[in-house]
Amino acid sequence: MACSATAKIIHNPLVLSSSRSAEKYESCCKISGPSSLLGSKFLGKKLLSAKSAISLASRRSGAVVAVSSDVVKEKKVKSGSSAASNLLITKEEGLVLYEDMYLGRAFEDMCAQMYYRGKMFGFVHLYNGQEAVSTGFIKLLKQEDCVVSTYRDHVHSLSKGVPARQVMSELFGKTTGCCRGQGGSMHMFSKEHNVLGGFAFIGEGIPVATGAAFTSKYKREVLKEDCDEVTLAFFGDGTCNNGQFFECLNMAALWKLPIVFVVENNLWAIGMSHLRSTSDPQIWKKGPAFGMPGVHVDGMDVLKVREVAQEAIGRARRGEGPTLVECETYRFRGHSLADPDELRDPAEKARYATRDPITALKKYLFENNLANEAELKAVDKKIDEIIEDSVEFADASPVPARNQLLENVFADPRGFGIGPDGKYRCEDPKFTEGTAQV
């Protein structure tokens, strides 16, 4: 099997009518053995592939599935089969994954340089260390599928296909940015690539993603369009104590919406440890509570993430409903570039640094003869040139005109109010130019 995953059918808590039933529910979540992963220590004993475990949800009868993709191994070699047939990915797929992950890392490293040189303003949240999640999920999507992100949104946009030039220009606040310089670091948006935004406040993107998924279902079932679009909602562990998270899980399960809720659990909500802030740190268990599969996966391994993502996205595309996926990952920098990162234990940071997702993928490619050093260095050179070009392009691009500040604020321009002369301010040319006396 491509994925060694621990799974257990968990009966819906809503049907537990007695204390004895509640005891049975608790007993099915007891520790079955130690694990290096936070969310995998309360799992059952039966081993299934991620695909098989998640698929059980579509055949459930008063039960839902919680599965942990704890350790993904290579497919077991069957007698008489070639080694190549048991690889998790092809050479072409491996190079695509590596290029996307290296693009994300190199882009964010350049953002740090530009921020400290005064080219970027406000808060800038980098994605270093979490690349396996973005690449593992988004590279499986189609152009028309939607992505909704958080304030840590640069790499999600790049993975979805937004050009590095547009993302860097947006960070520089230039008109050539994907939001014409009006969004900045935390508000990437691209209609062309169906990136529906980064959102600065935690949880506020989840209802938008749920609405996008509802749109897809409405197109297919009411308008009878040929529509199998899927939406990915990315958010962090800190968001999972937010009311919008629970409300949208309920609606998505109730209406069987084509959405995957992707929790990027990097263990820290700014400076608050996930273990200190959550009564039950196993976020994936919240999925079964609402009638959808809950999955825990090692978010530092792109191949593990990718396999879980394939099944979750496939379920949504087939009309089988939502999935909650908890990707346990780690950010290699502070919460933002303004964060000195003094609260996390240096030993913890060093431990996760040894699990660098890009290094792990390179090792897999080398060990399975899918790529050599020269090929990966060629990829590195290509991406480095793209990043350098994006910086030069952004630096040379013009800043927005002052009158652009008044655009996209009110649907009705009369919302700008009435001036001292009794006329609508929007009718004063000087006002729209930004030169009127206010």
C-alpha positions, 0 to 999 in steps of 0.5 A: 500500500502507498500509505500506512495509516491508522484508522478507526471507525468512530460512532457519531457522538450525537447517537450516544444516549447513555454513559455506557455508550459514552465510555465505549466512545472514549475507549475507542480513542485510547492510546495504542502506541507511542508516536512522534506525531502529536495527533496520532497517539489516540488512534485505533489499531486497525491499519488501512490505506488513507484511501480505504479509510476515507472512502468508508465514510461514503458507506457509513451508517451512523458512523464516520471515519477518523484516520491518521496517516502516521507513516507512509511507506513505499508501496509493498513490492509484490512478487514479480513486480518491478521496483518502479511500479511501487514508487509513490510518484513518477519522475515527472511528478517528483520534479514538479513537486520539488520545483514548487516547494523550492519556489515557495522556499526561495520566494519567502527567503527573498521576501525576508531580504526585501522586508529588511531592506524596507521594500515591504511594509506592514506584517509579512508572514512567511511559510518556510517549513510548511511547503509540503502542505501547499504543494501536496494539495494545490498541485492536484487541483485544476485551474477552476478549483478554488483556494482560500488562504490565510495571512500566510498566503504567498506560497498558496498563491504561487502553487496555484499558478499566480506568477511570482512577478505578480505576488512580489509586486503585490508585496511591494505595493505596486500596480503590477501586483495581483491586487494592484498593490492594494492587498499587500502580503496578507490579501493575495487574490487572483480571479484568473487563478481562483485564489479567493484571497488571503485573510488577515483575521483568523477564520474569516476565510472559512465561510468564503470557502464554504460559500465557494463550495456551495456555488459549485454544488448549486451549479451542478445540482440546480443549474445542471452545469457540468461542474466538479469544482473543488475548494480548499480552505487553508487555516491554522491550528489557532483558528480551530477554536473559532466559531466560524470553523465549527459553523462551516464544518456543520454546513459543509457536512449537512449539504455535502459540499465539495470542500476540503478543510486543510488545517496547517497545524504548525503547533503555535498560534503566534506565541501560544502553544497549541497544546496549551490553548486547546482542550483536545489538541487532535483537531482531526477528531472534530471532523467525525463529530460533524459527520465527515472524515477526519484525517491526521497526516505528517505535514512535513512529508509531501508524499504523505500529504499528497496521498491524503489530498488525492483521496480527499479532493477525489471525494469532494469532486465525486460529490461525496462531501467534505473532509477535514485534514490536519497536517502537522507541520512547523514553521521555521521562522517566527510568526511574522518577520516582526517576531523575534521568535524567542518563545519557542524552545530552541531544541524544538526548532532544531528537531523540526529543522531535521525534518525539512520537507524539501530535504526529505523529498530530495532524499526520496528522489535520489534514493529511488533514482528519480532525479540526480543532483544535476537535475535538481540544481538545474531546477534551483537555478531556474527558480532563482532566476525567476525570483530575481526577475520578480524582484527587479520587475516589482522594484521597477513597477509604478506605485498606485495613483492616489485616486486608486485608493478610492476604488473598490471601497463602496459599491455605490460611489456616493458612499464617500459622502457629501462635501461642504458644497452639498454635492456628492464628493464622488462628483468632485474631480479633485476628490477622486484625484486625491487633491480636494480639501476635505 
